Amino acid sequence: MSFQNRTILITGASRGIGKAMALRLAKEGANIIIAAKSVEEDPRLGGTIFSAAQEVEAVGGKALAVQVDIRQEEQIQSAVKQAVERFGGIDVVINNASAIQLTPTEQTESKRFDLMQSINVRGTFLVVKHCIPYLKKGNNPHILTLSPPINLNPKWMGGHIAYTVTKYSMSMLALGWAAELKGAGIASNALWPRTTIDTAAVRNLLGGEALAKMSRTTDIIADAVFYILRKPAAQCSGNTFIDEEVLAAEGITDLAKYSVVPGAQLYPDLFI
């Protein structure tokens, strides 16, 4: 399935994994909607919707930068409207935007709990809700959500239950949409990395430079996304994929090029 002229809306695409996906798909000729909050650069994080859009166009794609806080439904609706006006429709939605805080219950402030619920769960739900009418008319329509396989073993829940509940909820949404939208020909899947990925969140919130050096680059997620989204929607839905498994199914088993530090021991993702 070609990406030429397919229109892909990516939340949180101004930097990190979101931008890597945008660039990978733009190289294949896709139209990319950069839907994120950043219009002024934060030195700790880097990137804005405008700089990401410039990079997308530099590699051969077409870009639309739209400032969106997915907690605000009217901003989602405006972004969808602008995307349709610019490109004529929406073929793919990638739910990448997410908030994280890895704290136990007593150390999780209510405002942080609410933030994760409003972005990870409510925001993801509303983005898809407002895109469905266009996905139903889309070219090989897919929904792809960046969230982990659901494992109810208490050890995966205990360390950071507030965050885990929201990420598992995203996976439940992905699986639910696969069933709900099957008759409309829309695929829905989730994707998660086997190892930590070198992002601003890893460097600033989780483990700093030491953990970044034990991680893989964002390219591994971007490549996995490419292989998922090129599959026919009717044949690829209802999965909670792991990046390594997606690549292995394509015959790609030498993953050395994705390591931030060649040959370094890799750190397993917190949900794996």
N, C-alpha and C positions, 0 to 999 in steps of 0.2 A: 504494500500500500504506500503510495507516494505521499510525501508531505507538502508537495508543491501546492501552494495556495490554500492549504488547510490553516484555519485560524485557531490559535491556541491561547487561551487565557490562563496565565500563571499568577497565582497570588504569592506575595513575598518574593518577587523576582528581581529586586534591585541589587541583590548580592548573593553570595554563597551558593547553595544548592539550586535555588530558584534561578539565578542568573546563568549558572552552568547549563541547566536544562534549556533555558531560552536560547543560548548560543548554539547548543548542539542541534536543536530543532530548526533554528534559523538557517544553519548551514545546509539543511535539506530543502530550503525554500519556503518554510512556514511563515505565516504572519503571526507575530507575537504581541499579545497585550501584556505589558509590564504593569501589573496591578499591585501597588505597594504604597506604603506611607511616606517613604523618604523622598523629600524634595530638596532638602539641604543635607550635605554630607556630615555624618558623625565620624570624627577621626578614629574612634575606636572600632567602627564597623566598616566604613567605606562604602561608596556607591550611592547613587540616587536612581530614581526611575528614569531620569533623563540620560545619565551616563550609561545605564544599562541599555536603553533604547539605541543610543549611538553605537554601542558595541554590537548589538544585534544587526543593525543596518550595515556595519562594517564587514560582517561575515556573509552578507548576501540576503538577509531576511528583511522583512518589512516590520516596523515596530510602531506601537501606539503606547505611549507612556500615560498612565492614568493614576492620579493619586487616590488611593482607596484605603480606608481603615475598615476592615471587614466587620468591625463591631457596629458600623453605621449602615443600616440597610439601604438608606437613600443613596449612599455613596456606591454601594454595590450596583444598585439599579442604574445609576448614572454611568458607571463603567461599562456595564453590559450594553446600554444604549449607544454609547460612543463606539464600542467595538463593532456593533452591528451596522452603525452608520458608516464606519470607515471600511469595513471588510465584507459586509453583507451577511454575516452570520457568525456563529461560533461552533466549531467542530470538536474541540477538546477543552476540558477544564482540568487543570492541575492544582490540587489543594496543597500548597506548600507552606503558606503562612501559619505560624504556630508560636505560642509563648511557652516558655519552660521555666520551671523552678523545682529543683530536686531537694525538697525539704520534707521532713516528717510532719505529722499533723500539728503538733504543738508549735512548730516554727513556721507554719504556713499562715500568713496573714490573710484575712478574709478578702482583701482587695486583690491579692495575688491569685487566690482561688477563683475569684470572679473573673479576673483577667483571662486566665487559662480557659475557663468555661466559655467565656464570651467570644474568644478568638478561635480556639481549637474546635469547639463543638458547634456553638451557635453560628459563628461566622462561616465555617465550612458548610453547614447546612444551608444557610441563606445564599451563599454564592452559587451552589448547585441549583437550588430552588429557582433562582432567577435566570439561570442558563438553560434549564431543561427545555423550554419552548423552542430554543434555537438548536439545541442538540438533537431534538427530534427530527429536525430537517437537515442535520449536519452530514458531512462527508466522513464516513467511518467514525462515528462519534464515540468518544471515550471520556470517562471520568477517572482520574488517577489521584489517589490520596496518599500523602506521605505519612504513613502510620504503620505500627508494627503488627505482627501476628498476635492474636489474643491468646494469652497463656494465663490461666487463672490459678496457677501454682502460687501460693502466698508469697514465696520468696521474690517474685517479680513485682509484687504489689507493695510490700512492706516499707521499702526505703523511701518512696516518694509517691504516696498514694494519690495525692491530688492531681499530680501531673499524669500519672499512669491512667487514671480514670478517664481523663480527657483524650489521651491518645488511643486508648481502647475504644472509646466512643467514636472517634474518627474512623476506626477500622470497622466498627459496627455499621456506621453510615455507609461506608464503601460496600460492604456485603449486602446491606439492605437495598441500596440502589441497584445492585446487580439483579436482584429479584424483582424489584418494583418496575424497573425500566427495560427488562428483557424483551417484553412485547413491543417496545418502541425501537428495538435494535441498538440500544445504547449500552456499551460495556462499562463496567465499574470495577476497579481493582485498587488494592493498596500496595505500597512498596516501602521497604525498609532496608537499611544497610546491615550487613553482617558485622562490620567493624565501625568504630567511630570515624567520623568524616571531619576533615580539617576545615572548620568554619569559625566564624566570629564567636559563636556560642561556645564551641569547644575551647577556644583560646581565652575568652573573657570570663566565662561562667563555670566551666567544668573542670578543666585540668591544665590550662595554660599551654605554654610552649612544649612542655614535656609530653602532654597527651597529644598535641598536634603532631609531634614527631612519630607517634605510634599509630597514626591514623592514615586513612586513604584520602585521596583528593576527591573533590566533587565530581570529577569526570566519570567515576564509576557509576554514580547515580544517573548522570546524564545519559550515559550509554545504555543503561538498563531501561530508562524511560523510552529511548529511541526504539528499542526492540519490542517493548510492550505495545507502544502506540501504533506501530506499523502492522500489528496483527489485525485481522478482520474482527470487528467488534463482536460478531456472533460467535466467534470461536475462542474468545479470550475475555472472560468475565467471571467475577466472583472469587478472585484469588487474593491472598495476602502474600505477595511475592517478597523474596529476599534477593538483593541485588546479585549476589554470587550465583544463585540458582538460575536467574534469568540469563546471565551470560553463559553459564554452563550449557543451558539448553540450546544456545547458539553455537556451541563448540568452542567457546572461549574459556579456557581454564587457567591460562598463564596470566595472572593478575598483577604481576610484579610492577608493571608500569604505573599502577594506581597508587603505590605506596609513596607517601610524602618523603620518607627517607628509605632509599632502596635497601632491602634486606632487613629492615627493622622488624622487631616483634610487634604484631598488631594487637590493638586493644579491642576486645569484643564490645559491641554495642550493649548498652545497659538492658535492653530487652531480649538479648539473644543468649 
